Amino acid sequence: MVLGVAGVGKTTFGKHLASALNARFLDVPEFVRERGLYSRYNRRSQSYIIDLKRVSIVVGAELRGERAVIASIYAFKPRGVEVEVAIILRMRPTELMRILKERGYPLEKIRENVLAELIDQTLYDAMGRFEVDKIVQLDVTGRDLPKLALDVAEKILGGGVKSLSCEIDWIKTLEEEGGLEDVLGFVGGAKNI
């Protein structure tokens, strides 16, 4: 499973990882839209309201017996499918701000995703769903995602993917670099990009 906030490269990385592993690729947001696995679309937040339990059941039924790479913003366990590794893609909040702005995300959505990245929300959610020894964090800031996916596939096949994991503390990093106040001002609504 490949996890992360919007904009970190889950789809690009996930497709290349699936190809390298000779596995199926499933993009959860696309799957949810195609199968109608949402109760409604919230225009204000520009997001689908989904029932993760229902998504878990349908994704599990779809993938049972297959090797797959799943890209999702939501940490969940597909029913009846073992998750071998949960790879969390992390990105420096300042770079994430730039990417989401370039993609035309509304300011509030950018703030929401940057805050989630800053406070390790995806990691926290993954720790509530998966055993800690199955979680791998990768800093993808400025990285060549196709090459990184090949490196990760090699480690998965060799049993050493955990060696790629790194500890990430964006608050400490930004504080040391002098950029924390700017990011906090942005997510708090006091500053724009």
Secondary structure as UniProt FT lines:
FT   STRAND          2..3
FT   TURN            6..7
FT   HELIX           10..20
FT   TURN            21..22
FT   STRAND          24..27
FT   HELIX           28..35
FT   STRAND          38..42
FT   TURN            43..46
FT   STRAND          47..50
FT   HELIX           52..63
FT   TURN            64..65
FT   STRAND          68..72
FT   TURN            79..80
FT   STRAND          86..90
FT   HELIX           93..102
FT   TURN            103..104
FT   HELIX           107..118
FT   TURN            119..120
FT   HELIX           121..129
FT   HELIX           132..134
FT   STRAND          135..139
FT   TURN            141..142
FT   HELIX           145..158
FT   HELIX           161..164
FT   HELIX           170..177
FT   HELIX           180..187
FT   TURN            188..189
//
